[in-house]
Amino acid sequence: SVPYPQWPYCRKRCSYCNFNKYVVPAVDEAAVRACLVRETRTLLRLSQAQSITSVFFGGGTPSLASPRTIAAVLEAVAGAVHLPNGAEVTLEANPSSAGIPRLAGFRAAGVNRLSIGVQVRGALPRTVLCSPPHTAAEARGAVEAARGLFPGRTSIDLLFGLPGQSLGAWARGLEAALGLCDDHVSLYQLTLERGTVLAAQVWGGALPTPPQDLLADMYQAARATLVAAGFRHYEVSNFARKGALSTHNLSYWRAEQYIGVGPGAHGRFVPWGEGGRSREARVQTLEPDAWMREVQSRGHGTRRRTVLNPLEQLEEVLALGLRTDEGVTQERWGHFSPHLSLEAVFGAPGEAKDLQQQGWLVLDGSGLRCTGEGLALLDSLLPDLLCQLQHC
């Protein structure tokens, strides 16, 4: 099982982001800390997990939390289940809140991997995206500090497809970013989310919309650059060198159990502790104050829980597993589908067979996976594969 604590607060509201985040004048961190600790204990007890493979602090901007809060949550995890010494503990960080003393505090608290969001040059002024943004010097300083404190375990997140961004500018920005960090890189295409300032600006005509073929070219150019630099393209958006793959992310794509803690967190686990026998999708209450009231009154702030039927579980196994270069292994599929093999579903004439013949999909003794070319087209391949699964 994998705990996934969420820190919902940010300093500023970035124009492209529709995550569950809150900008408030002051945070009662002691109260939030106490609730994160209590909900962590409650949900781990419900899951009856025996051991933890990784912990991932997401957000919001969890680097705005104090090291003391991070330490308290990790102590709660270790007090409830076995937390191995080598377990991966990741913290997402913003360069403007990632100075050396603070990062050293997180390391002392138990964090051993850092994921830093970096805005590269080559787009409209960064104030369009996030005001005030981090500067190039802040980004460089934060990544250099992180690599000194977390050698081999520093990741950078890069955004592409920004309004006004050219292919050449993106390529130069990526090269500059690789000069900062060569362990792990995550690429995220900017998506225009309803209700965000950036979407309103683009849809209103104030900013240009990047053409789809340019977005595809940006992705392929980045993939070629990273693979040529020795990175393993181990998931649609993720690249790692020297074995620096993210344990947490792999467990998610392998459809293992994960426990969302904090406002708006999502989870997937079997609540054995209350007599449950089926995997559930759980969502915690979004608004922090309401979430805290619920945790204080009943130990957790789960707002919605849905039992996943066998087909829904297989759909998740397929959609998540095909994002990775290992794909959906025979062993993993058999765990969720002991009576219907991968060959029985995808080896018969149909959509999957056609995709194999086109060179986008492979089905063999190891399992079902995309080819390198198919990985870039996964979003367009999945509907046919899900349809074939549903008709078995």
C-alpha positions, -999 to 999 in steps of 0.1 A, spaced: 0 0 0 10 36 -7 -1 66 15 -6 97 -6 -9 128 18 -21 160 2 -12 196 13 -39 217 -3 -25 252 1 -6 274 -24 9 309 -22 -6 320 -55 -33 307 -79 -16 296 -111 -38 305 -141 -37 270 -157 -43 249 -125 -76 234 -115 -63 211 -88 -79 212 -53 -58 241 -39 -65 270 -16 -48 304 -12 -55 317 23 -40 345 44 -29 321 71 -29 284 77 -35 268 111 -7 243 105 -10 226 139 -46 218 132 -40 206 97 -11 185 109 -32 169 136 -59 160 111 -34 146 86 -19 124 113 -53 112 125 -67 105 90 -35 87 81 -38 64 112 -76 58 105 -72 49 68 -42 27 73 -61 9 101 -90 4 77 -68 -9 49 -51 -33 73 -19 -28 53 11 -47 66 39 -27 49 43 5 29 63 7 -3 64 45 -6 49 78 6 42 107 -17 34 142 -5 14 160 -32 -7 192 -33 -12 220 -35 23 230 -27 35 206 1 69 223 3 50 251 20 43 227 49 69 227 76 93 198 79 77 192 113 43 184 96 60 160 71 78 143 100 46 139 120 28 122 91 57 99 85 58 90 122 20 82 120 27 59 90 56 41 108 35 38 139 6 21 121 24 -2 96 59 -13 87 78 15 69 110 0 56 142 21 59 146 23 21 110 32 13 107 60 -12 94 92 4 87 119 -22 78 156 -17 66 178 -45 83 212 -43 81 247 -59 114 264 -65 104 295 -46 98 274 -14 128 251 -18 159 268 -3 187 247 12 177 251 49 141 241 41 151 211 19 176 200 46 147 201 71 126 179 48 155 154 44 159 153 82 121 147 85 124 116 63 120 128 27 145 111 4 132 121 -31 122 155 -44 100 164 -74 104 200 -85 81 219 -109 102 240 -133 88 265 -158 111 266 -189 116 296 -211 101 300 -246 65 309 -239 45 340 -230 58 358 -199 56 335 -170 33 359 -152 6 346 -175 9 313 -158 17 320 -122 22 353 -105 47 359 -90 65 329 -107 98 315 -97 127 330 -115 152 310 -136 178 316 -108 154 303 -82 148 272 -103 184 265 -109 193 271 -72 164 248 -60 174 220 -84 211 222 -75 203 222 -38 180 193 -42 206 173 -62 231 179 -34 207 167 -7 189 140 -27 216 127 -51 201 104 -77 166 111 -64 156 145 -78 130 148 -105 119 178 -125 84 184 -139 82 203 -172 52 218 -188 49 221 -226 22 233 -250 20 268 -235 3 295 -255 29 311 -278 55 284 -272 75 274 -303 91 240 -310 125 256 -310 120 274 -277 107 242 -261 137 222 -274 161 249 -260 143 249 -227 145 211 -224 182 212 -231 187 238 -204 166 217 -180 187 186 -187 217 207 -177 201 211 -143 188 175 -137 196 143 -154 180 117 -131 142 119 -137 121 141 -159 83 142 -161 67 159 -191 32 173 -189 12 188 -218 -7 219 -207 -44 212 -208 -70 240 -207 -93 233 -178 -127 248 -176 -129 275 -148 -92 285 -151 -80 320 -160 -58 306 -188 -86 287 -204 -108 318 -205 -79 338 -220 -74 312 -248 -110 305 -255 -118 342 -255 -91 348 -282 -67 368 -260 -41 341 -263 -33 317 -291 -42 280 -290 -12 256 -297 -21 235 -328 -24 197 -321 3 188 -346 27 212 -328 19 195 -294 27 161 -310 59 174 -324 69 189 -290 63 155 -273 82 135 -299 111 160 -299 114 157 -261 111 119 -262 139 117 -288 161 141 -269 157 122 -236 161 87 -251 192 99 -269 205 112 -235 202 77 -220 168 80 -203 144 51 -202 109 61 -213 92 40 -187 58 57 -187 40 80 -212 51 111 -194 81 99 -174 117 93 -182 145 80 -158 182 74 -160 204 52 -139 175 34 -123 159 66 -109 123 53 -116 96 65 -92 85 37 -69 53 56 -60 43 62 -96 50 27 -106 28 13 -78 0 36 -91 3 24 -127 5 -12 -116 -29 -7 -99 -16 -14 -64 -35 -1 -34 -30 36 -25 -45 56 3 -53 92 -3 -50 114 28 -60 151 31 -85 174 14 -95 162 -21 -73 131 -20 -82 101 -40 -75 65 -30 -80 29 -41 -80 2 -14 -99 -26 2 -113 -15 37 -107 -48 54 -108 -31 88 -146 -25 85 -154 -58 69 -150 -47 33 -139 -73 8 -139 -53 -24 -116 -26 -38 -131 9 -33 -125 42 -50 -124 69 -23 -124 107 -24 -118 128 6 -138 161 12 -124 189 -9 -126 220 13 -100 220 40 -121 234 69 -149 210 62 -124 181 58 -109 190 92 -143 190 109 -150 156 96 -116 142 106 -121 156 141 -155 141 145 -151 106 129 -114 101 122 -114 106 85 -129 129 58 -140 104 32 -168 121 12 -174 95 -15 -167 58 -17 -176 35 -46 -171 -2 -47 -154 -11 -80 -169 -41 -98 -146 -66 -115 -150 -50 -149 -142 -15 -135 -111 -29 -118 -99 -45 -151 -105 -12 -170 -82 5 -145 -56 -22 -147 -56 -18 -185 -57 20 -188 -30 25 -162 -8 -5 -171 -6 4 -208 9 38 -198 42 20 -189 68 4 -211 63 -29 -192 25 -28 -199 0 -51 -183 19 -82 -172 4 -117 -172 9 -119 -135 -9 -86 -127 -38 -94 -151 -42 -128 -135 -44 -112 -100 -74 -92 -111 -88 -117 -136 -81 -153 -126 -106 -168 -150 -102 -147 -181 -67 -145 -196 -51 -116 -216 -51 -139 -246 -87 -147 -242 -96 -110 -242 -71 -95 -266 -57 -124 -286 -89 -131 -306 -97 -113 -338 -108 -77 -331 -95 -43 -322 -64 -54 -303 -53 -78 -331 -56 -49 -356 -35 -27 -334 -9 -54 -331 -8 -58 -369 -3 -20 -372 27 -22 -349 12 -2 -320 6 -31 -295 23 -63 -285 7 -93 -268 31 -121 -258 41 -143 -229 51 -113 -209 18 -95 -212 1 -67 -232 20 -35 -239 24 -6 -263 53 -3 -287 73 30 -285 51 44 -313 19 31 -297 27 48 -263 25 82 -279 -10 73 -293 -23 56 -262 -53 80 -257 -66 71 -291 -59 33 -287 -76 29 -253 -113 33 -263 -111 4 -287 -93 -18 -262 -118 -9 -234 -146 -17 -258 -132 -51 -266 -128 -58 -228 -164 -48 -221 -177 -72 -247 -159 -103 -233 
